[in-house]
Amino acid sequence: MDITKIKLALDSVDETRTPILTGVSPYYRYLKNATTNMDERTDQVEGTAYQCVSASSYEKFTVKVPGAYAPVVTPEDIAMNNMIRISFDGFQGKIYWNKEKKIHDASCTAKLAKLADMKIK
């Protein structure tokens, strides 16, 4: 079985489906350098990266949302409030082999990020 073909849903990464937001930053396009055969970062922003912690397992993960850099909160907001919860529409995770760490890791993307509705019933 090839585990890299397994797709992950958000609840398999965070059972609460509303992870804690710990950071936000742009993510950039990488291109392979023909001379060195290494990936090099360009100045082209490809979207927004949300650094999260699972509220159920405390594992760290990042979710990339393609498009313009348009975070739902600012880094300053995150620094002032350490319990911002976030949710994602169109979340999809996949497993890949991390050559540097020599472990399997997860890559997560979503179509949209939004602040989680945390109404208490």
C-alpha distances in whole Angstrom, upper triangle without the diagonal:
4,6,9,9,10,13,16,19,22,22,19,21,24,25,29,27,30,30,33,33,34,35,35,35,35,32,32,31,30,31,30,33,34,36,33,30,29,29,32,33,36,38,37,35,32,32,33,30,31,30,29,29,27,30,28,26,28,25,26,24,26,26,27,29,30,34,37,37,38,37,38,40,41,41,44,43,40,43,45,43,40,38,38,35,33,31,29,29,26,23,20,18,15,13,14,14,18,20,23,22,19,17,14,17,17,19,21,23,26,28,31,32,35,37,35,38,39,41,42,43
4,5,6,8,11,14,18,21,21,18,19,23,24,28,26,29,28,31,31,32,32,32,32,31,28,29,27,26,27,26,29,30,32,30,26,26,25,29,29,32,34,33,32,29,29,29,27,28,27,27,27,26,29,27,25,27,24,24,22,23,23,24,26,27,30,33,34,35,34,35,37,39,38,41,41,38,40,43,40,38,37,36,33,31,29,27,26,23,21,17,15,12,10,10,11,15,17,20,19,17,15,12,14,14,16,18,20,23,26,28,30,33,34,34,36,37,40,41,42
4,5,5,9,11,14,17,18,15,15,19,21,24,23,25,24,27,28,28,29,29,29,29,26,27,26,25,26,26,29,30,32,30,27,26,25,28,28,31,33,31,30,27,27,27,24,25,24,23,23,22,25,23,21,23,20,20,18,20,20,21,23,25,28,31,31,33,31,32,34,35,35,38,37,34,37,39,37,34,33,32,29,27,25,23,24,21,18,15,12,9,7,8,10,13,16,19,17,15,13,9,11,11,13,15,18,20,23,26,27,29,31,30,33,34,37,38,39
4,6,8,10,14,17,18,15,15,19,21,24,22,25,23,26,26,27,27,26,26,26,23,23,22,21,23,22,26,27,29,27,24,22,21,24,25,27,29,28,27,24,24,24,22,22,22,22,22,21,25,24,22,23,20,20,17,18,17,18,21,21,25,28,28,30,29,30,32,33,32,36,36,33,35,38,36,33,32,31,28,26,24,22,22,19,17,13,10,7,5,5,8,11,14,17,16,14,12,9,10,9,10,13,15,18,21,24,25,28,30,29,32,33,36,38,39
4,6,10,13,16,18,15,16,20,21,24,22,25,24,27,27,28,28,28,28,27,24,25,24,23,24,24,28,29,31,29,26,25,23,26,27,29,31,29,27,24,24,25,23,23,24,23,24,23,26,25,23,25,22,22,19,19,18,19,21,21,25,28,29,30,29,30,33,34,34,37,37,34,36,39,37,34,33,32,29,26,24,21,21,18,16,12,10,7,7,9,12,15,17,20,20,18,16,12,13,12,12,14,15,18,20,23,24,27,30,29,32,33,36,37,38
4,7,10,13,14,12,13,17,18,21,19,22,21,24,25,27,27,27,27,27,24,25,25,25,26,27,30,32,34,32,28,27,25,28,28,30,32,30,28,25,24,24,22,22,22,21,22,20,23,21,20,22,19,20,17,18,17,18,20,21,25,28,28,29,28,29,31,33,32,36,35,32,35,37,35,32,30,29,26,24,21,19,19,16,14,10,8,6,7,10,13,16,19,21,20,19,16,12,12,10,12,12,14,16,19,22,23,25,27,26,29,30,33,34,35
4,7,10,12,10,11,14,16,18,16,19,19,22,22,24,24,24,25,24,22,24,23,24,25,26,30,32,34,32,29,27,25,27,27,28,30,28,26,22,21,21,19,19,20,19,20,18,21,20,19,21,18,18,15,16,14,15,17,18,22,25,25,26,25,25,28,30,30,33,32,29,32,34,32,29,28,26,23,21,18,16,15,12,10,7,6,5,7,11,14,17,20,22,21,20,17,14,13,10,10,10,11,13,15,18,19,22,24,23,25,27,30,31,32
4,7,8,6,7,11,12,15,12,15,15,18,19,21,22,22,23,23,21,23,24,24,27,28,31,33,36,33,30,28,26,28,27,29,30,28,25,22,21,20,18,17,17,16,16,14,17,16,16,17,15,15,13,14,12,14,16,18,22,25,24,25,23,23,25,27,27,30,29,26,29,31,29,26,24,23,20,18,15,13,14,11,8,6,4,6,8,12,15,17,20,22,21,20,17,14,12,9,9,8,10,12,15,17,17,19,21,20,22,23,26,28,29
4,6,5,7,9,10,12,9,12,13,17,18,20,21,21,23,23,22,24,25,26,29,30,34,36,38,36,33,31,28,30,29,30,31,29,26,23,21,20,18,16,17,15,15,13,15,15,15,17,15,16,13,14,12,14,15,18,21,24,24,23,22,21,23,26,26,29,27,25,28,30,27,25,22,21,17,15,12,11,11,9,7,6,6,9,12,15,19,20,24,25,24,24,20,17,15,11,12,9,10,11,13,15,15,17,18,17,19,20,23,24,25
4,5,5,6,8,9,6,9,9,13,14,17,18,18,20,21,21,23,24,26,29,31,34,37,39,37,34,31,29,30,28,30,30,28,25,22,19,18,16,14,14,12,12,10,12,12,13,14,13,13,11,12,10,13,14,17,20,23,22,21,19,18,20,23,23,26,24,21,24,26,23,21,19,17,14,12,9,8,10,9,6,7,8,11,13,17,20,21,24,25,23,24,21,18,15,12,12,9,10,10,13,13,12,14,15,13,16,17,20,21,22
4,5,5,4,7,5,9,10,14,16,18,20,21,23,25,24,27,28,29,32,34,37,40,42,40,37,34,32,33,31,33,33,31,28,26,23,21,19,17,16,14,13,10,11,10,11,13,13,14,13,15,14,17,18,21,24,26,25,24,22,21,23,25,25,28,25,23,26,27,24,21,19,18,14,13,11,11,12,12,10,10,10,13,15,19,22,22,26,27,25,25,22,19,17,14,15,12,14,13,16,16,15,16,17,14,16,16,19,20,21
4,6,6,9,9,12,12,15,17,19,21,22,24,25,24,27,28,28,31,32,36,38,40,38,35,32,30,32,30,32,33,31,29,26,24,22,19,17,17,14,13,10,12,10,11,13,12,13,12,14,14,17,19,22,25,27,27,26,24,23,25,27,26,29,27,24,27,29,26,23,21,20,17,16,14,13,15,14,11,10,9,11,12,16,18,20,23,24,22,22,19,15,14,11,13,12,14,15,18,18,18,19,20,17,20,20,23,23,24
4,7,9,8,10,9,12,14,16,17,18,21,22,21,24,25,26,29,30,33,36,38,35,33,30,28,29,28,30,30,29,26,23,21,19,16,14,13,10,10,7,10,9,9,10,8,9,8,11,11,14,16,20,23,25,24,24,21,21,22,24,23,26,24,21,24,25,23,20,18,17,14,13,12,12,14,14,10,10,8,11,11,15,17,18,21,22,20,20,17,14,12,9,11,9,12,13,17,17,16,17,18,16,19,19,22,23,24
4,5,5,7,6,10,12,14,17,18,21,23,22,26,27,28,32,33,36,39,41,38,36,33,30,31,30,32,32,30,27,25,22,20,17,14,13,10,8,5,6,6,7,9,8,10,10,12,12,16,17,21,24,26,24,23,21,20,20,23,22,24,22,19,22,23,20,17,15,15,12,11,10,12,14,15,12,12,12,14,15,18,21,21,25,25,23,24,20,18,15,13,14,12,14,14,17,17,15,16,15,13,16,15,19,19,21
4,5,8,9,12,15,17,20,21,24,26,26,29,31,32,35,37,40,43,44,42,39,37,34,35,33,35,36,34,31,28,25,23,21,18,17,13,12,8,8,6,8,11,11,13,14,16,16,19,20,24,27,29,27,26,23,22,23,25,25,27,25,22,24,25,22,19,16,16,13,13,12,13,15,16,14,15,14,17,18,21,24,24,28,28,26,26,23,20,18,16,17,15,17,17,20,19,17,17,17,14,16,15,17,17,19
4,5,7,10,13,16,19,20,23,25,26,29,31,33,36,38,41,44,46,43,41,38,35,36,34,35,35,34,30,28,25,22,20,17,16,13,11,8,7,6,10,11,13,14,14,16,16,19,20,24,26,28,26,24,21,20,20,23,23,25,22,20,22,23,19,17,14,13,10,11,10,12,14,16,14,16,16,19,20,24,26,26,30,30,28,29,26,23,21,18,19,16,18,17,19,18,16,15,14,11,12,11,14,14,15
4,6,10,12,15,17,18,21,23,23,26,28,30,33,35,38,41,43,41,38,36,33,33,31,33,32,30,27,25,22,19,17,14,15,11,11,9,8,9,12,13,13,14,13,14,13,16,16,20,23,24,23,21,19,17,18,21,22,24,21,19,22,23,19,17,14,13,9,8,7,8,11,12,10,12,13,17,19,22,25,25,29,29,27,28,25,22,19,16,16,13,14,13,15,14,12,12,12,9,11,11,14,15,17
4,7,9,12,15,16,19,21,22,25,27,29,33,35,38,41,43,41,39,36,33,33,30,32,31,29,26,24,20,18,16,12,13,9,9,8,7,9,12,12,13,13,13,13,12,15,16,20,22,23,21,19,16,14,15,18,18,20,17,15,18,19,15,14,11,9,6,5,5,8,11,14,12,14,15,19,20,23,26,26,30,29,27,29,26,24,20,18,17,14,15,13,15,13,11,10,9,6,9,9,12,14,16
4,6,9,12,13,17,19,20,23,26,27,31,33,36,39,41,38,36,33,30,30,28,30,29,28,24,23,19,16,14,10,10,6,6,5,5,8,10,9,10,10,9,10,11,14,15,19,21,22,20,19,16,14,14,17,16,18,16,13,16,17,14,12,9,8,6,6,7,10,13,15,12,15,14,18,19,22,24,23,27,26,24,26,23,21,18,15,16,13,14,14,16,14,11,11,10,9,12,12,15,16,19
4,6,9,12,15,18,19,23,26,28,31,34,36,39,41,38,37,33,30,30,28,29,29,28,24,23,20,16,14,10,9,5,5,6,6,10,11,9,10,10,10,11,12,15,16,20,22,22,20,18,15,13,13,14,14,15,13,10,13,14,10,8,6,6,5,6,9,12,16,18,15,18,17,20,21,24,26,24,28,27,25,27,24,23,20,17,17,15,16,16,18,16,13,12,10,10,13,12,16,17,20
4,6,8,12,15,16,20,23,25,29,31,34,37,38,36,35,31,28,28,25,26,25,24,21,20,17,13,11,7,6,5,7,9,10,13,14,12,12,10,10,10,10,13,14,18,19,19,16,15,11,11,10,11,10,12,10,7,10,12,10,8,7,6,6,6,9,12,15,18,15,17,17,20,21,23,25,24,27,26,24,27,25,23,20,17,17,14,15,15,17,14,11,11,9,10,14,14,17,19,23
4,7,11,14,16,19,22,24,28,30,32,36,37,34,33,30,27,26,23,25,24,24,20,20,17,13,11,8,5,5,7,10,11,15,15,12,12,9,10,10,12,14,16,19,21,20,17,16,13,13,11,11,9,11,10,7,8,11,9,7,8,8,9,10,13,15,19,20,18,20,19,21,22,23,25,23,26,24,22,25,24,23,19,18,17,16,17,17,19,17,14,14,13,14,17,17,21,22,26
4,7,11,12,16,19,21,25,27,29,33,34,32,31,27,24,23,20,21,20,20,17,17,14,10,8,6,5,7,10,13,15,18,18,15,14,11,11,9,11,12,14,16,18,17,13,13,10,11,9,9,6,10,10,7,8,12,11,10,11,10,11,11,14,15,18,20,18,19,19,21,22,23,24,22,25,23,22,25,24,23,19,18,17,15,15,16,18,16,13,14,13,15,19,19,23,25,28
4,7,9,13,17,19,23,25,28,31,33,30,29,26,23,21,18,19,17,17,13,14,11,7,6,5,6,9,12,15,17,20,20,18,17,13,12,9,10,10,11,13,14,13,10,10,7,9,8,7,6,10,10,8,11,14,13,13,14,12,13,11,14,14,17,18,17,18,18,21,22,23,24,22,25,23,23,26,25,24,20,18,16,14,14,14,16,14,11,13,13,15,19,20,24,26,29
4,6,10,13,16,19,22,24,28,29,27,26,23,20,18,15,15,14,13,10,11,9,6,5,7,8,12,15,18,21,23,23,20,19,15,13,10,11,10,11,12,13,11,8,9,8,11,11,9,8,12,13,12,13,16,17,16,18,16,16,15,17,16,19,20,18,19,19,21,22,22,24,22,24,22,23,26,25,24,20,18,16,15,14,15,16,15,13,15,16,19,22,24,27,30,33
4,7,10,13,17,20,22,25,27,25,24,21,18,16,12,12,11,10,6,7,6,5,6,9,11,14,18,21,23,26,26,23,21,18,15,12,11,9,10,10,10,9,6,8,9,12,13,12,11,15,16,15,17,20,20,20,21,19,19,17,18,17,19,19,18,19,19,21,22,22,24,21,23,22,23,26,25,24,21,19,16,15,14,14,15,14,14,16,18,21,24,26,29,32,35
4,7,10,13,16,19,22,24,22,21,18,14,13,10,10,10,9,6,6,6,6,6,10,11,15,18,21,24,26,25,23,21,17,14,11,10,8,9,9,10,10,8,11,11,15,16,15,14,18,19,18,20,23,23,22,23,21,21,18,19,17,19,18,17,17,17,18,19,19,20,18,20,19,20,23,23,21,18,16,13,13,12,14,15,15,15,18,20,22,26,28,31,34,37
4,6,10,13,15,19,21,19,18,15,12,10,6,6,7,6,4,5,7,9,10,13,15,18,22,24,27,29,28,26,24,20,17,14,14,10,12,10,11,11,10,14,15,18,19,18,18,21,23,21,23,26,26,26,27,24,24,22,22,20,21,21,20,19,19,20,21,19,21,19,20,19,21,23,23,23,20,18,15,15,14,16,17,18,18,21,23,26,29,31,35,38,40
4,7,10,13,16,18,17,16,13,10,8,6,6,7,6,6,6,9,12,12,16,18,21,24,26,30,31,30,29,26,22,19,16,15,12,13,11,11,12,13,16,18,21,22,22,21,25,26,25,27,30,30,29,30,28,27,24,24,22,22,21,20,19,19,19,20,19,20,18,19,19,21,23,23,22,20,19,15,16,15,17,17,19,20,23,26,28,32,34,37,40,42
4,7,9,13,15,14,12,10,6,5,4,6,9,9,10,10,13,15,15,18,19,22,25,27,31,32,31,29,26,23,20,17,17,14,16,14,15,16,16,20,21,24,25,24,24,27,29,27,29,32,32,31,32,30,29,27,27,24,25,23,22,21,20,19,20,18,18,16,17,17,19,21,22,21,19,18,16,17,17,19,20,22,23,26,29,31,34,36,40,42,45
4,6,9,12,11,10,8,5,5,7,7,11,10,13,12,16,18,18,22,23,26,29,31,34,36,34,33,29,26,23,21,20,18,19,17,18,19,19,23,24,28,29,28,27,31,32,31,32,36,36,35,36,34,33,30,30,27,28,26,25,23,22,21,22,19,19,18,18,18,21,22,23,23,21,21,18,20,19,22,23,25,26,30,32,34,38,40,43,46,48
4,6,9,8,6,5,4,6,9,10,14,14,16,16,19,21,21,25,25,28,31,33,36,37,35,34,30,28,25,23,23,20,22,20,21,22,23,26,28,31,32,31,30,34,35,34,35,38,38,37,38,36,36,33,33,30,31,28,27,25,24,22,22,19,19,17,16,17,20,21,23,22,21,22,19,22,22,25,26,28,29,33,35,37,41,43,46,49,51
4,5,6,5,5,6,7,10,11,14,16,18,18,22,24,24,27,28,31,33,35,39,40,38,36,33,30,28,25,26,23,25,23,24,25,25,29,30,33,34,33,32,35,37,36,36,40,40,39,40,39,38,36,36,33,34,32,31,29,27,26,25,22,21,20,18,18,22,23,25,25,24,25,23,25,25,28,29,31,32,36,38,40,44,45,49,51,54
4,6,5,8,9,10,14,14,18,19,21,21,25,27,27,31,31,34,37,38,42,43,41,40,36,33,31,29,29,26,28,26,27,28,28,32,33,37,38,37,36,39,41,39,40,44,44,43,44,42,42,39,39,36,37,34,33,31,30,28,27,24,23,22,20,20,24,25,27,27,27,27,25,28,28,31,32,34,35,39,41,43,47,49,52,55,57
4,6,8,11,11,15,16,19,21,23,24,27,29,29,32,32,36,38,40,44,45,42,41,37,34,32,30,31,29,31,28,29,30,30,34,35,39,39,38,37,40,42,40,41,45,45,44,45,44,43,41,41,39,39,37,36,34,32,30,29,26,24,23,20,20,24,25,27,28,28,29,27,30,30,33,34,37,37,41,43,45,49,51,54,57,59
4,5,9,10,13,15,19,20,23,23,26,28,27,30,30,33,35,37,41,42,39,37,34,31,29,28,29,27,29,27,29,29,29,33,34,37,38,36,35,38,40,38,39,42,43,41,43,41,41,39,39,37,38,36,34,32,30,28,27,23,21,20,17,17,21,21,24,25,25,26,25,28,28,32,33,35,36,39,41,43,47,48,52,54,57
4,7,9,13,15,19,20,22,21,24,26,25,28,28,31,33,35,39,40,37,36,32,30,27,26,27,25,27,25,27,28,28,32,32,36,37,36,34,38,39,37,38,42,42,40,41,40,39,37,37,34,35,33,31,29,27,25,24,20,19,17,15,15,19,20,22,23,23,24,22,25,26,29,31,33,34,37,40,41,45,46,50,52,55
4,6,10,13,16,17,19,19,22,23,22,25,25,28,30,32,36,37,34,33,29,26,24,23,24,22,24,23,25,25,25,29,29,33,33,32,30,34,36,34,34,38,38,36,38,36,36,34,34,32,33,31,29,27,25,23,22,18,17,15,13,13,17,18,20,21,20,21,20,23,23,27,28,30,31,34,36,38,42,43,47,49,52
4,7,10,13,14,15,15,18,20,19,22,22,25,27,29,33,34,32,30,27,24,22,20,20,18,21,19,21,22,21,25,26,29,30,29,27,31,32,31,32,35,35,34,35,33,33,31,31,28,29,27,26,24,22,21,20,17,16,14,13,13,17,18,20,20,19,19,17,20,20,23,25,27,27,31,33,35,39,40,44,46,48
4,6,10,12,13,14,17,18,18,21,22,25,28,30,33,35,33,31,28,25,22,20,21,18,20,19,20,20,20,23,24,28,28,27,25,29,31,29,30,34,34,33,34,33,33,30,31,29,30,28,27,25,24,23,23,20,19,17,16,15,19,21,22,22,21,21,19,21,21,24,25,27,27,30,32,35,38,40,43,46,49
4,7,8,10,11,14,15,15,19,19,23,26,28,31,33,32,29,27,23,21,18,18,16,18,16,17,17,16,20,21,24,25,23,22,25,27,26,27,30,31,30,31,30,30,28,28,26,27,26,25,24,23,22,22,20,20,18,18,17,20,22,23,23,21,21,18,19,19,22,23,24,24,27,29,32,35,37,41,43,46
4,5,8,10,13,15,16,20,21,24,28,30,33,35,34,32,29,26,23,20,20,17,18,16,16,15,15,19,20,24,25,23,23,26,28,27,28,31,32,31,33,31,31,28,29,27,28,27,26,25,24,24,25,23,23,21,21,21,23,25,26,26,24,23,20,21,20,22,23,24,24,27,30,32,36,38,41,44,47
4,6,9,12,14,15,19,20,24,28,30,33,36,35,32,30,26,24,20,20,17,17,15,14,13,13,16,18,22,23,21,20,23,25,25,26,29,30,30,31,29,30,27,28,26,27,27,26,26,26,26,27,25,26,24,24,23,26,28,29,28,26,25,22,22,21,22,22,23,23,26,28,31,34,36,40,43,45
4,6,9,12,14,18,20,23,27,29,32,34,34,32,29,26,23,19,18,15,15,12,11,10,11,14,17,20,21,20,20,24,25,25,26,29,30,30,31,28,28,26,26,24,24,24,23,23,23,24,25,24,25,24,25,24,26,28,29,28,25,23,20,20,18,19,19,20,21,24,26,29,32,35,38,41,44
4,6,8,11,14,17,20,24,26,29,31,31,29,26,23,20,16,15,12,11,9,8,7,7,11,13,16,18,17,17,20,22,21,23,26,26,26,27,24,25,22,22,20,21,21,20,21,21,22,24,23,25,23,24,24,25,28,28,26,23,21,18,17,15,16,16,16,17,20,22,25,29,31,34,37,40
4,7,9,13,16,19,22,24,27,29,29,27,25,22,18,15,13,9,8,6,6,7,7,11,13,16,18,18,18,22,22,22,24,27,27,26,27,24,23,20,20,18,18,17,17,17,18,19,21,20,22,21,23,23,24,26,26,24,21,19,15,14,12,13,13,14,15,18,21,24,27,29,33,36,38
4,7,10,13,16,20,22,24,27,27,25,23,19,16,12,10,7,6,4,5,5,5,8,9,12,14,15,15,19,19,18,21,24,23,23,23,20,20,17,17,14,15,15,15,16,17,18,21,21,23,22,24,24,25,27,26,24,21,18,15,13,10,11,10,11,11,15,17,20,23,26,29,32,34
4,6,10,13,16,19,21,24,24,22,20,17,14,10,8,6,5,6,7,7,5,6,6,10,11,11,12,16,16,15,17,20,20,19,19,17,16,14,14,12,14,15,14,15,16,18,20,21,23,21,24,23,24,26,25,23,20,17,14,12,10,10,11,10,9,12,14,17,21,23,26,29,32
4,6,10,13,15,18,21,20,18,16,13,10,6,6,4,6,9,11,11,9,10,8,11,12,12,12,16,16,14,16,19,18,17,18,15,15,13,13,12,14,15,13,14,14,16,18,18,20,19,21,20,21,23,22,20,16,14,11,10,9,10,12,11,10,13,14,17,20,22,26,28,31
4,6,10,12,15,17,17,15,14,11,8,5,5,6,8,11,13,13,11,11,8,10,10,11,10,14,13,11,14,17,15,14,14,12,11,9,11,10,13,14,12,14,14,16,18,19,21,20,23,22,21,24,22,20,17,14,12,10,10,10,12,11,8,11,12,14,17,19,22,25,28
4,7,10,13,15,15,12,11,7,6,4,7,9,11,14,17,17,14,14,11,13,12,12,11,14,14,11,13,16,15,12,13,12,11,10,12,13,16,17,14,15,14,16,17,18,20,18,21,20,19,22,20,19,15,13,12,11,12,13,16,14,12,13,14,15,19,19,23,25,28
4,7,9,12,12,9,8,6,5,6,8,11,13,17,19,20,17,17,13,13,13,14,13,16,15,11,14,16,14,11,11,10,9,9,10,11,15,16,13,15,14,16,17,19,21,19,23,22,20,22,20,19,15,13,13,11,12,13,16,15,12,13,13,13,16,17,20,22,25
4,6,9,8,5,6,4,6,9,11,14,17,20,23,23,21,20,17,17,16,17,15,18,16,13,15,17,14,11,10,11,10,10,12,14,17,19,15,16,15,17,18,20,21,20,23,22,20,22,19,18,15,14,14,13,15,16,19,18,15,16,15,14,17,17,20,21,24
4,5,5,5,5,6,8,10,12,16,18,21,24,25,23,22,19,18,18,20,19,21,19,16,18,19,16,13,12,12,10,11,11,13,17,18,14,15,14,16,17,19,21,21,24,24,21,23,20,18,15,13,15,13,15,16,19,18,15,16,15,14,16,16,19,20,22
4,6,6,8,10,11,14,15,18,20,24,27,27,25,24,20,19,19,20,19,21,19,16,18,19,15,12,10,11,9,11,12,14,18,19,17,18,17,20,20,23,25,24,28,27,24,26,23,22,19,17,18,16,18,18,21,20,17,16,15,13,15,13,16,16,19
4,6,8,11,13,16,17,20,22,26,29,30,28,27,24,22,22,24,23,25,23,19,21,22,19,16,13,15,12,14,14,16,19,20,17,18,17,19,20,23,24,24,28,27,24,26,22,21,18,17,19,17,19,20,23,22,19,19,18,15,17,15,18,18,20
4,5,9,11,15,16,20,23,26,29,30,28,28,24,24,23,25,23,25,24,20,22,23,20,17,15,16,15,16,16,18,21,22,18,18,17,18,18,20,22,21,25,24,21,22,19,18,16,15,17,17,19,20,24,23,21,21,20,18,20,19,22,22,24
4,6,10,13,15,19,21,25,28,29,26,26,22,22,21,22,20,22,21,17,18,20,17,14,13,14,13,15,16,18,21,22,19,19,17,19,19,21,22,21,24,23,20,22,19,18,16,15,17,16,19,20,23,22,20,20,19,18,20,19,22,22,25
4,7,10,13,17,19,23,26,27,25,25,22,22,21,22,20,23,22,18,19,22,19,16,15,16,15,15,16,17,20,21,17,17,14,16,15,17,18,17,20,19,16,18,15,14,12,11,14,13,17,18,22,21,19,20,20,19,22,21,24,25,27
4,7,10,14,17,20,23,24,21,21,19,19,19,19,17,20,19,16,17,20,18,14,14,15,14,14,15,16,19,19,16,16,14,15,15,16,17,16,19,18,15,18,15,14,11,10,12,12,14,16,20,19,17,18,18,18,21,21,25,25,28
4,7,10,13,16,20,21,19,19,17,17,18,18,17,20,19,16,18,21,19,16,16,15,14,13,13,13,16,16,13,13,10,12,12,14,15,14,18,17,15,17,15,13,10,8,8,8,11,13,16,16,14,16,17,17,21,21,25,26,28
4,7,10,13,16,17,15,16,13,15,15,16,15,18,18,15,17,20,19,16,16,15,14,12,12,12,15,15,11,12,10,12,13,14,16,15,18,17,16,19,17,15,11,9,8,6,8,10,14,14,12,15,16,16,20,21,25,27,29
4,7,10,13,15,13,14,12,13,15,16,16,19,18,16,19,21,20,18,17,15,13,11,10,9,11,11,8,9,9,11,13,15,17,17,20,20,19,21,19,17,13,10,8,5,5,7,10,10,9,12,14,15,19,20,24,26,28
4,6,10,11,10,12,11,13,15,16,16,20,19,17,20,23,21,20,20,17,16,13,12,10,12,11,9,10,10,12,15,15,18,17,20,20,20,22,20,18,15,12,9,6,5,6,9,9,9,13,15,17,20,22,26,28,31
4,7,9,9,9,9,11,14,15,16,20,19,18,21,23,22,21,21,18,16,13,12,9,10,10,9,11,12,15,17,18,21,21,24,24,24,26,24,22,18,15,12,9,6,5,6,6,7,11,14,16,19,22,25,28,30
4,7,8,10,11,13,16,17,18,22,22,21,24,26,25,25,24,21,20,16,15,12,12,12,12,13,14,16,19,19,22,22,24,24,25,27,26,23,20,17,13,11,8,8,7,9,10,14,17,19,22,25,28,31,33
4,7,8,11,13,16,17,18,22,22,21,24,26,26,26,26,22,22,18,17,15,14,14,15,16,18,20,23,23,26,25,27,27,28,30,29,27,24,21,17,15,12,11,9,10,12,15,18,21,23,26,29,32,35
4,6,9,12,14,15,16,19,20,20,22,24,24,25,25,22,22,18,18,16,16,17,18,19,21,23,25,26,28,27,29,29,30,32,31,29,26,23,19,17,14,14,12,12,13,15,18,21,24,27,29,33,35
4,6,10,11,11,13,16,16,16,19,21,21,22,22,19,19,17,17,16,17,18,18,19,21,23,25,25,27,26,28,27,28,31,30,28,25,22,19,17,14,14,13,12,12,14,16,19,22,25,28,31,34
4,7,9,9,12,14,14,15,18,19,19,20,20,17,17,14,15,14,15,17,17,20,21,24,26,27,29,28,30,30,30,33,31,30,26,23,20,18,15,14,12,10,10,11,13,17,19,22,25,28,31
4,5,6,9,12,11,11,14,16,15,16,16,13,14,11,13,12,14,16,16,19,20,23,25,26,28,27,30,29,29,31,30,28,24,22,19,16,14,13,13,10,8,9,10,14,17,19,22,25,28
4,7,10,12,10,11,14,15,14,15,14,11,11,9,11,11,13,16,16,19,21,24,26,28,30,29,32,31,31,33,31,30,26,23,21,17,15,13,13,10,7,6,7,11,13,16,19,22,25
4,7,8,6,7,10,11,11,12,12,9,11,10,13,14,16,19,19,22,23,26,28,29,31,30,32,31,31,34,32,30,27,24,22,19,18,16,16,13,10,9,8,12,14,16,19,22,25
4,5,5,7,9,10,11,12,14,11,13,13,16,17,20,22,21,24,24,27,29,30,32,30,32,31,30,33,32,31,27,25,23,21,19,19,19,16,13,13,12,15,18,19,22,25,28
4,5,5,6,9,10,11,13,11,14,14,17,18,21,23,22,24,24,27,28,29,30,28,30,28,28,31,30,29,25,24,22,20,20,20,20,18,15,15,14,17,20,20,24,26,30
4,5,5,6,9,11,13,12,15,16,19,21,24,26,25,27,28,30,32,32,34,31,34,32,31,34,33,33,29,27,26,24,23,23,24,21,18,17,15,18,20,21,24,26,30
4,5,5,6,9,10,9,12,13,17,19,22,24,23,26,26,29,31,32,34,32,34,33,32,35,33,32,29,27,25,23,22,22,22,19,16,14,12,15,17,17,20,22,26
4,5,5,6,8,7,10,11,15,17,21,23,22,24,24,27,28,29,31,29,31,30,28,32,30,29,25,24,23,21,20,20,21,18,15,14,12,14,17,16,20,22,25
4,6,7,10,10,13,15,19,21,24,27,25,27,27,29,30,31,32,30,32,30,29,32,31,31,27,26,25,23,23,23,25,22,18,18,16,18,20,19,23,24,28
4,7,9,10,13,16,19,22,25,28,27,29,29,32,33,34,35,33,36,34,32,36,34,34,30,29,28,26,26,25,26,23,20,18,16,17,19,18,21,22,26
4,6,6,10,13,17,19,23,26,24,27,27,30,31,32,34,32,35,33,32,35,33,32,28,27,26,24,24,23,25,21,18,16,13,14,16,15,17,19,23
4,6,9,12,16,19,22,25,23,25,24,27,28,30,31,29,32,30,29,31,29,29,25,24,24,22,23,22,24,21,18,16,13,14,16,15,18,19,23
4,6,10,13,16,20,23,21,23,23,26,27,29,31,30,33,31,29,32,30,28,25,23,23,21,22,21,23,20,16,14,11,11,13,11,14,15,19
4,7,10,13,17,20,18,21,21,25,26,28,30,29,32,31,29,32,30,28,25,22,22,19,19,18,19,16,13,11,8,8,10,10,13,15,19
4,7,11,14,17,15,18,19,22,24,26,29,28,31,30,29,31,28,26,23,20,20,17,17,16,17,14,11,9,6,5,8,8,12,14,17
4,7,10,13,12,15,16,20,22,24,27,26,30,29,28,30,27,25,22,19,17,14,14,12,13,11,7,6,5,5,8,10,13,16,18
4,7,10,9,12,14,18,20,23,26,26,29,29,28,30,27,24,21,18,16,13,12,10,11,9,6,6,6,5,8,10,14,16,18
4,6,6,9,12,15,18,21,24,24,28,28,27,29,26,23,20,16,14,11,9,6,7,6,5,6,9,9,12,14,17,20,21
4,6,9,12,16,19,22,25,26,29,30,29,30,28,25,21,18,16,12,10,6,6,5,6,8,11,11,13,16,18,21,22
4,6,10,13,17,19,23,24,27,28,28,29,26,23,20,16,14,10,8,5,5,7,9,12,15,14,17,19,22,24,26
4,7,10,14,16,20,21,24,25,25,25,23,19,16,13,11,7,6,4,7,8,9,12,14,14,17,19,22,24,25
4,7,10,13,17,18,21,23,22,23,20,16,14,10,8,6,5,6,9,11,12,15,18,18,20,22,25,27,28
4,7,10,13,15,18,20,19,19,16,13,10,6,6,4,6,9,12,14,15,18,20,19,22,24,27,28,30
4,7,10,12,16,18,17,16,14,10,8,5,5,7,9,12,15,17,18,21,23,23,26,27,30,32,33
4,7,9,13,15,14,13,10,7,6,4,6,9,12,15,18,21,21,24,26,25,28,29,33,34,35
4,6,9,12,11,10,9,6,5,6,7,11,13,17,20,22,23,26,28,28,31,32,36,37,39
4,6,9,9,7,6,5,6,9,10,14,17,20,24,26,26,29,31,31,34,35,38,40,41
4,6,6,5,5,6,6,9,10,14,17,21,24,26,25,29,30,30,34,35,38,39,42
4,6,5,7,9,10,13,14,17,20,24,27,29,29,32,33,34,38,38,42,43,45
4,6,8,10,11,14,15,18,21,25,28,29,29,32,33,34,37,38,41,43,45
4,5,8,9,12,14,18,21,24,28,29,28,31,32,32,36,36,39,40,43
4,7,9,13,15,19,22,26,29,31,30,33,34,34,37,38,41,42,44
4,6,10,13,16,20,23,27,28,28,30,31,31,35,35,38,39,41
4,7,10,13,17,20,24,26,25,28,29,29,32,32,36,37,39
4,7,10,14,17,21,22,22,24,26,25,29,29,33,34,36
4,6,10,13,17,18,18,21,22,22,26,26,30,31,33
4,7,11,14,16,16,19,21,21,25,26,29,31,33
4,7,11,12,12,15,17,18,21,23,26,28,30
4,7,9,10,14,16,17,20,22,26,28,30
4,6,7,11,14,14,18,20,23,26,27
4,7,10,14,15,18,21,23,26,28
4,7,10,12,15,18,20,24,25
4,7,9,12,15,18,21,23
4,6,9,12,15,18,20
4,6,9,12,15,18
4,6,9,12,15
4,6,9,11
4,6,9
4,6
4
